[in-house]
Each structure stands twice: as C-alpha cells, then as structure tokens.
Amino acid sequence: MTLLITVFAAIIATYKWYIRKDDSLQLGILVFMYWGASIMWLVDAIFEFAELKAEYFTPAAEDMLNDSFLGLAVVALGLVIWIVRLLITDPKGSVRRALKTQN
C-alpha cells in the first residue's frame, strides 16, 4: 500500500507540474520527493517479495492498514516539507508583503 499511495501522489504531482506553465510553486521538488519515495518502496517490495515469495500477495488486514497509514504519512510529510520550503523561499513575495502590512 505504501508503494501504491506514493506512486499515485507522484503521478498527481508530476501531472500538476507538467501542466503548470510557471515554476513559481516549485512543484519539481515535490515531484522528486514523491518519485524518490516511490523508488524506495519499490526496492523494499522487491526485497520483501524475494523473502516471502507467494505470501507477499496475501498480507494480513492489519499489515495493509499499517502500510496505508505509513504511505499517507509519507505523502503528508512530503507536503509539509514542500510547504515549509515554499514559505522560506517565498518566490512570489507574498509572505514578505503580508509581514510588512502587519507592522
């Protein structure tokens, strides 16, 4: 489930990055994080399949639920890292303008 969730997140982020004309949101970083996580989970799945063989395809419901939560946590953490980086770099100057108007 972790592989499936991160691959879907990577595909969605890649699609958004591809159709967007400007790079003001820096979606490329999000794309690289999600594809990197997907590759990591793919390698994990390959080694787990090599160890378990046919049992790999019949996971327990508890294991699937844990893997789903882990996949969602990875996607959420990637979003948090991307948003924090976006706020720090402030490519459009929105945060700076908001802070100046408060003073």
BANU-847907 format. One record per atom (N, C-alpha, C, CB): atom name; x, y, z. Coordinates in Angstrom, 1 decimal. Each point is the difference from the previous one (the first is absolute). Glycine has a CB too. Example, Ala and Ser with C-alpha at 12.3 -4.5 7.8 and 13.67 -1.06 7.14 Angstrom:
('N',(13.2,-5.7,7.8))
('CA',(-0.9,1.2,0.0))
('C',(0.9,1.2,0.0))
('CB',(-1.9,-1.2,1.2))
('N',(1.5,2.3,-1.9))
('CA',(0.9,1.1,0.0))
('C',(-0.8,1.1,0.8))
('CB',(1.2,-0.6,-2.2))
***
This chain:
('N',(0.8,-1.2,0.0))
('CA',(-0.8,1.2,0.0))
('C',(0.9,1.3,0.0))
('CB',(-1.8,-1.3,1.2))
('N',(2.9,1.2,-0.5))
('CA',(0.9,1.2,0.0))
('C',(0.4,0.3,-1.4))
('CB',(0.8,-0.5,2.3))
('N',(-0.4,-0.5,-3.1))
('CA',(0.4,0.2,-1.3))
('C',(-1.1,0.6,-0.9))
('CB',(1.6,-1.9,0.2))
('N',(-2.8,1.3,-0.1))
('CA',(-1.1,0.5,-0.7))
('C',(-0.4,1.5,0.3))
('CB',(-0.8,-2.4,-0.1))
('N',(0.8,2.7,1.3))
('CA',(-0.3,1.4,0.4))
('C',(1.0,1.0,-0.4))
('CB',(-1.2,-1.0,2.0))
('N',(2.5,0.6,-1.9))
('CA',(1.0,1.0,-0.4))
('C',(0.1,0.1,-1.5))
('CB',(1.3,-0.5,2.1))
('N',(-1.6,-0.6,-2.8))
('CA',(0.0,0.1,-1.5))
('C',(-1.1,0.9,-0.5))
('CB',(1.0,-2.3,-0.1))
('N',(-2.2,2.1,0.7))
('CA',(-1.1,0.9,-0.3))
('C',(0.3,1.5,0.3))
('CB',(-1.6,-1.9,0.4))
('N',(2.2,2.1,0.7))
('CA',(0.4,1.4,0.4))
('C',(1.0,0.5,-1.0))
('CB',(-0.5,-0.4,2.4))
('N',(1.5,-0.4,-2.8))
('CA',(1.0,0.4,-1.0))
('C',(-0.6,0.3,-1.4))
('CB',(1.7,-1.4,1.3))
('N',(-2.7,0.6,-1.7))
('CA',(-0.6,0.2,-1.3))
('C',(-0.9,1.3,0.1))
('CB',(-0.1,-2.5,-0.4))
('N',(-0.6,2.7,1.4))
('CA',(-0.8,1.3,0.1))
('C',(0.9,1.2,0.1))
('CB',(-1.8,-1.3,1.2))
('N',(2.9,1.3,-0.5))
('CA',(0.9,1.1,0.1))
('C',(0.7,0.2,-1.3))
('CB',(0.4,-0.5,2.4))
('N',(0.0,-0.6,-3.1))
('CA',(0.6,0.2,-1.3))
('C',(-1.0,0.6,-1.0))
('CB',(1.5,-2.0,0.5))
('N',(-2.7,1.6,-0.5))
('CA',(-1.0,0.6,-0.9))
('C',(-0.2,1.4,0.3))
('CB',(-1.1,-2.2,-0.1))
('N',(1.0,2.6,1.4))
('CA',(-0.1,1.4,0.3))
('C',(1.2,0.8,-0.4))
('CB',(-1.5,-0.6,1.9))
('N',(2.7,0.1,-1.7))
('CA',(1.2,0.6,-0.4))
('C',(0.0,0.2,-1.6))
('CB',(1.2,-0.9,2.0))
('N',(-1.6,-0.1,-2.7))
('CA',(0.1,0.0,-1.4))
('C',(-1.0,1.0,-0.7))
('CB',(0.7,-2.4,0.1))
('N',(-1.9,2.5,0.5))
('CA',(-1.0,0.9,-0.6))
('C',(0.2,1.5,0.4))
('CB',(-1.6,-1.9,-0.1))
('N',(2.4,2.1,1.2))
('CA',(0.2,1.4,0.5))
('C',(1.1,0.6,-0.9))
('CB',(-0.7,-0.6,2.4))
('N',(0.4,1.9,-2.8))
('CA',(0.9,0.7,-0.9))
('C',(1.2,0.6,0.7))
('CB',(-2.0,0.5,-1.5))
('N',(1.7,0.1,2.7))
('CA',(1.1,0.6,0.7))
('C',(0.4,-0.9,1.2))
('CB',(-0.7,2.3,-0.7))
('N',(1.9,-2.1,1.2))
('CA',(0.5,-0.9,1.1))
('C',(0.0,0.8,1.3))
('CB',(1.4,-1.3,-1.6))
('N',(-2.4,2.2,1.8))
('CA',(0.0,0.8,1.2))
('C',(-0.3,-0.8,1.2))
('CB',(-0.7,1.9,-1.4))
('N',(0.0,-3.0,1.3))
('CA',(-0.3,-0.9,1.1))
('C',(1.1,-1.0,0.3))
('CB',(-2.4,0.3,-0.5))
('N',(3.4,-0.4,-0.3))
('CA',(1.1,-0.9,0.1))
('C',(-0.5,-1.5,0.2))
('CB',(1.4,1.9,1.0))
('N',(-2.3,-2.3,-1.9))
('CA',(-0.5,-1.3,0.1))
('C',(1.0,-1.1,-0.3))
('CB',(-2.2,0.9,-0.6))
('N',(3.2,-0.6,-0.1))
('CA',(1.1,-0.9,-0.4))
('C',(0.6,-0.7,1.3))
('CB',(0.5,1.3,-2.1))
('N',(-0.4,-0.6,3.1))
('CA',(0.5,-0.5,1.3))
('C',(-0.9,-1.1,0.5))
('CB',(1.2,2.2,0.5))
('N',(-2.5,-1.9,-0.5))
('CA',(-1.0,-0.9,0.5))
('C',(0.0,-1.3,-0.9))
('CB',(-1.4,1.9,0.9))
('N',(1.5,-1.7,-2.2))
('CA',(0.1,-1.1,-0.9))
('C',(1.2,-0.9,0.3))
('CB',(-1.1,1.4,-1.8))
('N',(2.2,-0.8,2.0))
('CA',(1.2,-0.8,0.3))
('C',(-0.1,-0.8,1.3))
('CB',(1.4,1.6,-1.3))
('N',(-2.0,-0.9,2.3))
('CA',(-0.2,-0.7,1.3))
('C',(-0.9,-1.2,-0.1))
('CB',(0.4,2.2,1.2))
('N',(-1.5,-2.0,-1.9))
('CA',(-0.9,-1.2,-0.2))
('C',(0.5,-1.1,-0.8))
('CB',(-1.9,1.6,0.3))
('N',(2.6,-1.2,-1.4))
('CA',(0.6,-1.1,-0.8))
('C',(1.1,-0.7,0.7))
('CB',(-0.6,1.3,-2.1))
('N',(1.4,-0.6,2.9))
('CA',(1.0,-0.6,0.8))
('C',(-0.6,-1.0,1.0))
('CB',(1.4,2.1,-0.3))
('N',(-2.5,-1.6,1.0))
('CA',(-0.7,-0.9,0.9))
('C',(-0.5,-1.3,-0.7))
('CB',(-0.6,2.0,1.5))
('N',(0.0,-1.8,-2.7))
('CA',(-0.5,-1.1,-0.8))
('C',(1.1,-1.0,-0.3))
('CB',(-1.8,1.5,-0.9))
('N',(2.9,-1.0,0.5))
('CA',(1.1,-0.9,-0.3))
('C',(0.5,-0.8,1.2))
('CB',(0.7,1.6,-1.9))
('N',(-0.7,-0.9,3.0))
('CA',(0.4,-0.6,1.3))
('C',(-1.0,-1.1,0.3))
('CB',(1.1,2.1,0.8))
('N',(-2.4,-1.9,-0.9))
('CA',(-1.0,-1.0,0.3))
('C',(0.1,-1.1,-1.0))
('CB',(-1.5,1.7,1.1))
('N',(1.8,-1.4,-2.3))
('CA',(0.1,-1.1,-1.0))
('C',(1.2,-0.9,0.3))
('CB',(-0.9,1.5,-1.7))
('N',(2.0,-1.0,2.1))
('CA',(1.2,-0.8,0.4))
('C',(-0.4,-0.9,1.2))
('CB',(1.6,1.7,-0.9))
('N',(-2.3,-1.1,1.9))
('CA',(-0.5,-0.7,1.1))
('C',(-0.9,-1.1,-0.4))
('CB',(0.2,2.1,1.4))
('N',(-1.1,-1.9,-2.3))
('CA',(-1.0,-1.0,-0.4))
('C',(0.8,-1.1,-0.7))
('CB',(-1.8,1.7,-0.3))
('N',(2.8,-1.4,-0.5))
('CA',(0.8,-1.1,-0.7))
('C',(0.7,-0.9,1.0))
('CB',(0.3,1.6,-2.0))
('N',(0.3,-1.0,3.0))
('CA',(0.7,-0.8,1.0))
('C',(-1.0,-0.8,0.9))
('CB',(1.9,1.7,0.0))
('N',(-3.0,-1.1,0.3))
('CA',(-1.0,-0.7,0.8))
('C',(-0.6,-1.2,-0.8))
('CB',(-0.5,2.2,1.2))
('N',(0.3,-2.0,-2.5))
('CA',(-0.5,-1.1,-0.9))
('C',(1.0,-1.1,-0.1))
('CB',(-1.4,1.7,-1.3))
('N',(2.7,-1.3,1.2))
('CA',(1.0,-1.0,-0.1))
('C',(0.1,-0.9,1.3))
('CB',(1.3,1.5,-1.5))
('N',(-1.7,-0.8,2.6))
('CA',(0.0,-0.8,1.3))
('C',(-1.2,-0.8,0.2))
('CB',(1.4,1.8,0.9))
('N',(-2.6,-1.2,-1.2))
('CA',(-1.2,-0.7,0.3))
('C',(-0.6,-0.9,-1.1))
('CB',(-0.4,1.9,1.5))
('N',(0.8,-1.6,-2.7))
('CA',(-0.6,-0.7,-1.2))
('C',(-1.5,0.2,-0.1))
('CB',(1.8,-1.7,0.1))
('N',(-2.6,0.7,-0.2))
('CA',(-1.4,0.1,-0.2))
('C',(-0.8,0.6,1.1))
('CB',(0.2,-2.0,-1.4))
('N',(0.4,1.9,2.6))
('CA',(-0.7,0.6,1.2))
('C',(0.0,1.5,-0.1))
('CB',(0.8,-1.9,1.4))
('N',(0.0,2.5,-2.2))
('CA',(0.1,1.5,-0.2))
('C',(-1.4,0.5,-0.5))
('CB',(2.5,-0.1,-0.5))
('N',(-3.2,-0.7,-0.3))
('CA',(-1.3,0.4,-0.6))
('C',(-1.2,-0.2,0.9))
('CB',(1.0,-0.4,-2.2))
('N',(-0.8,-0.1,3.4))
('CA',(-1.1,-0.3,0.9))
('C',(0.3,0.7,1.4))
('CB',(-0.6,-2.2,-1.2))
('N',(0.7,3.5,1.2))
('CA',(0.3,0.6,1.3))
('C',(-1.2,0.0,1.0))
('CB',(1.7,1.5,-1.2))
('N',(-1.4,-1.4,2.4))
('CA',(-1.1,0.1,1.0))
('C',(-0.6,1.3,0.0))
('CB',(1.2,-1.6,1.5))
('N',(-2.5,1.7,-1.1))
('CA',(-0.7,1.3,0.0))
('C',(0.7,1.1,0.8))
('CB',(-2.1,-1.3,-0.4))
('N',(2.7,0.8,1.6))
('CA',(0.7,1.0,0.9))
('C',(1.2,0.5,-0.7))
('CB',(-0.8,-1.2,2.0))
('N',(1.5,0.4,-2.7))
('CA',(1.2,0.4,-0.8))
('C',(-0.3,1.0,-1.1))
('CB',(1.1,-2.1,0.5))
('N',(-2.2,1.9,-1.2))
('CA',(-0.5,0.9,-1.0))
('C',(-0.4,1.3,0.6))
('CB',(-0.7,-1.9,-1.4))
('N',(0.1,1.9,2.5))
('CA',(-0.4,1.3,0.7))
('C',(1.2,0.8,0.4))
('CB',(-2.2,-1.1,0.8))
('N',(3.2,0.4,-0.2))
('CA',(1.2,0.6,0.4))
('C',(0.8,0.6,-1.1))
('CB',(0.1,-1.6,1.9))
('N',(-0.1,0.9,-3.0))
('CA',(0.7,0.5,-1.2))
('C',(-0.7,1.2,-0.6))
('CB',(0.8,-2.3,-0.5))
('N',(-2.1,2.3,0.5))
('CA',(-0.8,1.1,-0.5))
('C',(0.3,1.2,0.9))
('CB',(-1.8,-1.5,-0.8))
('N',(1.8,1.4,2.1))
('CA',(0.3,1.2,0.8))
('C',(1.4,0.5,-0.2))
('CB',(-1.6,-0.9,1.7))
('N',(2.5,-0.1,-1.9))
('CA',(1.4,0.4,-0.3))
('C',(0.1,0.8,-1.3))
('CB',(0.8,-2.0,1.3))
('N',(-1.5,1.5,-2.4))
('CA',(0.0,0.6,-1.3))
('C',(-0.6,1.4,0.1))
('CB',(-0.2,-2.2,-1.1))
('N',(-0.9,2.4,1.8))
('CA',(-0.6,1.3,0.2))
('C',(0.9,0.9,0.8))
('CB',(-2.3,-1.0,-0.1))
('N',(3.0,0.5,1.1))
('CA',(0.9,0.8,0.8))
('C',(1.2,0.5,-0.9))
('CB',(-0.7,-1.3,2.1))
('N',(1.2,0.5,-3.0))
('CA',(1.1,0.4,-0.8))
('C',(-0.5,1.1,-1.0))
('CB',(1.0,-2.4,0.1))
('N',(-2.2,2.2,-0.6))
('CA',(-0.5,1.1,-0.9))
('C',(-0.2,1.3,0.7))
('CB',(-1.2,-1.8,-1.4))
('N',(0.6,1.7,2.6))
('CA',(-0.2,1.2,0.8))
('C',(1.3,0.6,0.4))
('CB',(-2.1,-1.0,0.9))
('N',(3.1,0.3,-0.5))
('CA',(1.3,0.5,0.3))
('C',(0.6,0.7,-1.2))
('CB',(0.3,-1.8,1.8))
('N',(-0.4,1.2,-2.9))
('CA',(0.5,0.6,-1.3))
('C',(-0.7,1.4,-0.2))
('CB',(0.5,-2.3,-0.9))
('N',(-1.8,2.3,1.1))
('CA',(-0.7,1.3,-0.1))
('C',(0.5,1.0,1.0))
('CB',(-2.0,-1.2,-0.9))
('N',(2.2,0.8,2.1))
('CA',(0.4,1.0,1.1))
('C',(1.4,0.5,-0.4))
('CB',(-1.3,-1.2,1.7))
('N',(2.2,0.4,-2.1))
('CA',(1.4,0.4,-0.4))
('C',(-0.1,1.0,-1.2))
('CB',(1.0,-2.2,0.9))
('N',(-1.8,1.9,-1.8))
('CA',(-0.2,0.8,-1.2))
('C',(-0.6,1.4,0.4))
('CB',(-0.3,-2.0,-1.5))
('N',(-0.7,2.0,2.3))
('CA',(-0.6,1.3,0.4))
('C',(1.0,0.8,0.9))
('CB',(-2.3,-1.1,-0.1))
('N',(3.0,0.5,1.0))
('CA',(1.0,0.7,0.8))
('C',(1.0,0.6,-0.9))
('CB',(-0.4,-1.5,2.0))
('N',(0.9,0.8,-3.0))
('CA',(1.0,0.5,-0.9))
('C',(-0.5,1.1,-0.8))
('CB',(1.0,-2.2,-0.1))
('N',(-2.3,2.1,-0.3))
('CA',(-0.6,1.0,-0.8))
('C',(-0.2,1.3,0.8))
('CB',(-1.2,-1.8,-1.3))
('N',(0.8,1.7,2.6))
('CA',(-0.1,1.1,0.8))
('C',(1.4,0.7,0.3))
('CB',(-2.0,-1.1,1.0))
('N',(3.0,0.3,-0.9))
('CA',(1.3,0.6,0.3))
('C',(0.6,0.7,-1.3))
('CB',(0.4,-1.8,1.7))
('N',(-0.5,1.2,-2.8))
('CA',(0.5,0.6,-1.2))
('C',(-0.9,1.1,-0.5))
('CB',(1.1,-2.1,-0.6))
('N',(-2.4,2.0,0.8))
('CA',(-1.0,1.1,-0.3))
('C',(0.2,0.5,-1.4))
('CB',(-0.1,0.6,2.4))
('N',(-0.1,-1.4,-3.5))
('CA',(0.3,0.4,-1.3))
('C',(-0.9,1.2,-0.5))
('CB',(0.8,-2.3,-0.4))
('N',(-2.0,2.4,0.8))
('CA',(-0.8,1.1,-0.4))
('C',(0.0,1.2,0.9))
('CB',(-1.4,-1.7,-1.0))
('N',(2.1,1.6,2.1))
('CA',(0.1,1.1,1.0))
('C',(-1.3,0.2,0.8))
('CB',(1.6,1.1,-1.6))
('N',(-2.4,-2.0,1.6))
('CA',(-1.3,0.1,0.7))
('C',(0.2,0.1,1.6))
('CB',(-1.1,-1.3,-1.9))
('N',(2.0,0.5,2.4))
('CA',(0.2,0.0,1.4))
('C',(0.6,1.4,0.5))
('CB',(0.3,-2.6,0.0))
('N',(0.7,3.0,-0.8))
('CA',(0.6,1.3,0.3))
('C',(-1.0,1.2,0.0))
('CB',(2.1,-0.9,-1.1))
('N',(-3.0,0.9,0.1))
('CA',(-1.0,1.0,-0.1))
('C',(-0.9,-0.1,1.2))
('CB',(0.1,0.0,-2.5))
('N',(-0.5,-1.2,2.9))
('CA',(-0.9,-0.1,1.1))
('C',(0.6,0.4,1.3))
('CB',(-1.1,-1.9,-1.2))
('N',(2.4,1.6,1.3))
('CA',(0.7,0.5,1.3))
('C',(0.2,1.5,0.0))
('CB',(1.1,-2.2,0.1))
('N',(-0.9,2.8,-1.2))
('CA',(0.2,1.4,-0.1))
('C',(-1.3,0.8,0.3))
('CB',(1.8,-0.3,-1.7))
('N',(-3.0,-0.3,1.3))
('CA',(-1.2,0.7,0.2))
('C',(-0.5,-0.2,1.5))
('CB',(-0.6,-0.4,-2.4))
('N',(1.1,-0.6,3.1))
('CA',(-0.3,-0.1,1.4))
('C',(0.7,1.0,0.9))
('CB',(-0.4,-2.5,-0.4))
('N',(1.6,2.9,0.0))
('CA',(0.8,0.9,0.8))
('C',(-0.5,1.4,-0.1))
('CB',(1.9,-1.4,-0.3))
***
